[in-house]
Each structure stands twice: as structure tokens, then as C-alpha cells.
């Protein structure tokens, strides 16, 4: 079975790099990165990753808007939000958008892959 391909969409290069290293080293997944929602949506549609780890708060196009763009384009790639917003109301609102899960920032690089596998039901 080929390794999973994950797209990390985040406007912070440091977050992208930590996520990439974490997922490559702990899960042996191939990790692509995009700096912001616009670039991420284009890459998601052309590369068709197995899953997307999507930051909620970005300056160009935020995570929920990026998700809507992907849904409008017919993309069915599962999405997990990455966010510093941990209020219950925010989490409920995000889950209603159709994401597979929410991972809080700061995340633990040692358990990021396991969290994603559980949310995506990849065993």
C-alpha cells in the first residue's frame, strides 16, 4: 500500500514544517505544504491528497472559506481543522461544516499522526 499523502495548509511556515516532519517521521506519509487558503485550494484540487490538515485562521482565505471552495469544486478529500480556537461553540460550528475532526494548536508532534489516523478512521 503506498504511503498516504497529506496536504498541510497553514500561513505559518513553522507550523507547516513541524507538521511535515512529524507526519513524515512518525507515519511515513508524504506531506505537501501550502502557504494560505488560495494556494492550498489550488494544490488540493490538482494533487488530490488523501487528507488535508487545514488552519482555521489565515489572512488571505480562512480555513472555513477554503473548505467551502473545495466543496464547491466537488472535492471530497477529508479535512481536519488545525486551530487555536478551542471554544466549544467554535468547535461545534466547525464540525457542522463537515470536517473529520479538529486538532488544537499547539499540537503535539509526537501524536499528530495518531490523532489524524483516529479522526480519519485509518487503521
C-alpha positions in Angstrom: 0.0 0.0 0.0 1.5 3.4 -1.0 2.0 6.0 1.8 -0.8 8.4 2.4 -0.3 11.9 1.0 -1.3 14.8 3.4 -1.7 18.5 2.4 -0.9 20.9 5.2 -2.4 24.3 4.6 -1.2 27.0 7.0 0.1 30.5 6.6 2.8 29.9 9.2 5.9 28.2 7.7 7.0 26.9 11.1 3.7 25.1 11.7 3.9 23.6 8.2 7.5 22.4 8.8 6.7 20.9 12.3 3.6 19.1 10.9 5.6 17.8 7.9 8.5 16.5 10.0 6.0 14.9 12.4 3.9 13.1 9.8 6.9 12.0 7.7 8.8 10.6 10.7 6.0 9.1 12.7 3.7 7.9 9.9 5.9 7.8 6.8 3.4 9.9 5.0 4.2 12.2 2.1 3.5 15.8 3.1 2.8 18.7 0.8 2.5 22.2 2.1 0.7 25.3 1.0 1.0 28.8 2.4 -2.5 30.0 2.8 -6.0 29.2 1.6 -5.8 30.2 -2.0 -2.6 28.3 -2.7 -3.9 25.4 -0.6 -7.2 25.1 -2.6 -5.4 25.1 -5.9 -2.9 22.4 -4.7 -5.7 20.3 -3.1 -7.6 20.2 -6.4 -4.5 19.4 -8.5 -2.7 17.0 -6.2 -5.7 15.2 -4.7 -4.2 14.3 -1.4 -5.6 11.6 0.9 -6.4 14.2 3.6 -5.9 17.9 4.4 -4.8 19.5 7.6 -6.2 23.0 7.3 -5.5 26.0 9.5 -8.7 27.9 10.5 -7.3 31.4 10.8 -5.3 32.7 7.8 -5.1 36.2 6.4 -5.9 35.5 2.7 -8.7 33.0 2.8 -9.6 31.4 6.2 -10.0 27.7 6.7 -13.8 27.5 6.6 -13.8 29.5 3.3 -11.1 27.3 1.9 -13.2 24.3 2.8 -16.3 25.8 1.1 -14.2 26.4 -2.1 -13.1 22.8 -2.1 -16.6 21.5 -1.6 -18.0 23.8 -4.4 -15.3 22.3 -6.7 -16.5 18.8 -5.9 -13.5 17.8 -3.8 -14.3 15.0 -1.3 -10.9 15.0 0.4 -11.3 14.6 4.2 -10.3 17.7 6.1 -9.1 18.2 9.7 -9.0 21.7 11.1 -6.0 22.9 12.9 -6.9 25.8 15.2 -6.1 27.8 18.3 -9.8 28.4 18.7 -10.9 25.9 21.4 -14.2 27.3 22.5 -17.0 24.7 22.4 -19.2 26.9 20.2 -16.4 27.3 17.7 -15.8 23.5 17.6 -19.4 22.8 17.1 -19.6 25.3 14.3 -16.5 23.8 12.6 -17.9 20.2 12.9 -21.1 21.3 11.2 -19.0 22.3 8.1 -18.2 18.6 7.5 -14.7 18.3 8.8 -13.5 15.0 10.2 -12.0 16.5 13.3 -10.3 19.4 15.0 -6.8 19.5 16.3 -5.8 22.2 18.7 -2.7 24.4 18.4 -0.2 23.9 19.7 -0.3 20.3 18.8 2.0 17.5 20.0 4.2 16.5 17.0 4.7 13.0 18.5 0.9 12.3 18.5 -0.3 14.3 15.4 -0.3 11.4 13.1 -2.1 9.1 15.6 -4.7 11.8 16.1 -5.2 12.2 12.4 -5.4 8.4 11.9 -8.1 8.1 14.5 -10.2 11.0 13.2 -9.9 9.6 9.6 -10.5 6.0 10.8 -7.3 4.9 9.1 -6.1 1.8 11.0 
